[in-house]
Amino acid sequence: MAGNLGDNVRKYRRVAGWSQEQLAEAAGLATSTVAKVERGGDVKIATLHLLARALDVTTSALFAASVPKPVRNEEGTRVHLIELRQAITPPIGLFNSTPTTEITTEILTGTRRRIEEAHASYHGDRYHSIALELPSILRSVQHPLEVSDDLQAEFIPVRISGLYLAGKYLTQVRQYDLAYHVLSEGIREARALDQRLLAATGVVGMCWLLLRQGRFDECERLASVTADAIEPQISKATPEHLAVWGELLQRIASAAVRNNKPDVARDARRLAVTAASAIDAEHTDYRTHWASFGPLTAAMKTVEDLSIIGDHRSVLRRVEDSPLGSIKAIRRLGKPTPNNWNRHRLDVAHAHAALGDHREAMDELIGIRRESPEWVKHQGMARDVMGDILHGRKRTLTSDMREMASYLHVTG
């Protein structure tokens, strides 16, 4: 679509015959926010979703190509990840300068163990450790390598696991171009091996990357095509197969709800719940799928949908009425991955902040920071919640509010 974001919002508003004040009322926003968007000011994806819903268009319809603003601290990011960049994108010239490495059973076993340990670092909020370890892991599985025929079938899946791990980490820290590079390479290699489930695991990661970039239409299409291709016979499917299929369904729903397509989101969530019920517990196996998946994860993502559409009271009611509100149920089903669980807690914190219960919102933020201090620093939603607290607080800020705002780099 031609033009920029502000022009698109203005065009759809005029097609609807609305003033800025009328659009603001329909979207539940301040008139100044609509005016800011139409002037080309910075805007959150959540705000665009509210505008799209009011205008009865997809969120993607409001997007337009424009010149990006400079990334803050770009120099620091380049220096901080230079070793990882070197491992992923080595210089290419006329001659092959990469040393050939012989792969043995011992090296392969060690690499597999290091990947598993790096996954533990990722989910244990030790991002510094994984950033240090990843370059060495990726070099140990790079091409060209001397691999005996009997080890070839084992080596390639290990290599793909290393690439997917890098894609997961790089997406989390918003290094999207590098993430795309390693994820696409892993998916292509899994396809070449005709390992559909392994390739579909990479697609789950690719869809997460597309979601992070606001590419909702592409995410929904990719996840839908892949989910259809691997749809299992539920009564005979392995937990791994159900988990990958369920994760793809969740990507469909996540893209659709952000893109103002509630019917698509609802249908995908329903199927995801079916897959999760068939597993009947949180299932985690990073060799075969992207993260943990099961009844609790499916329930959390349903709560996330309510948070995205701004139904904050329903967020809190759904938590109370589901296994998410029962410690006994969580123990029986198995706790989800820290990243999924913390994202859920941010949804709860957001609901409390939006409803004016700043103390409950702060308790959630403090708990998340205590358990995952590095993870929370990379979450725009955590900053949004803290911003809501700062702007909505009528009384003097408490010391923990001031300290949290400083930690998340949020100014009042």
Secondary structure by P-SEA (a helix, b strand, c coil): ccccaaaaaaaaaaaacccaaaaaaaacccaaaaaaaaacccccaaaaaaaaaaacccccccccccccccccaaaaaaaaaaaaaaaacccccccccbbbbbbcaaaaaaaaaaaaaaaaaaaacaaaaaaacaaaaaaaacccccccccaaaaaaaaaaaaaaaaaaaaaaacccaaaaaaaaaaaaaaaaacaaaaaaaaaaaaaaaaaaacaaaaaaaaaaaaaaaaccccccccaaaaaaaaaaaaaaaaaaaaaccaaaaaaaaaaaaaaaaaacccccccccccccccaaaaaaaaaaaaaaacaaaaaaaaaaacccccaaaaaaaccccaaaaaaaaaaaaaaaaaacaaaaaaaaaaaaaaacaaaaaacaaaaaaaaaaaaaccccccaaaaaaaaaacccc
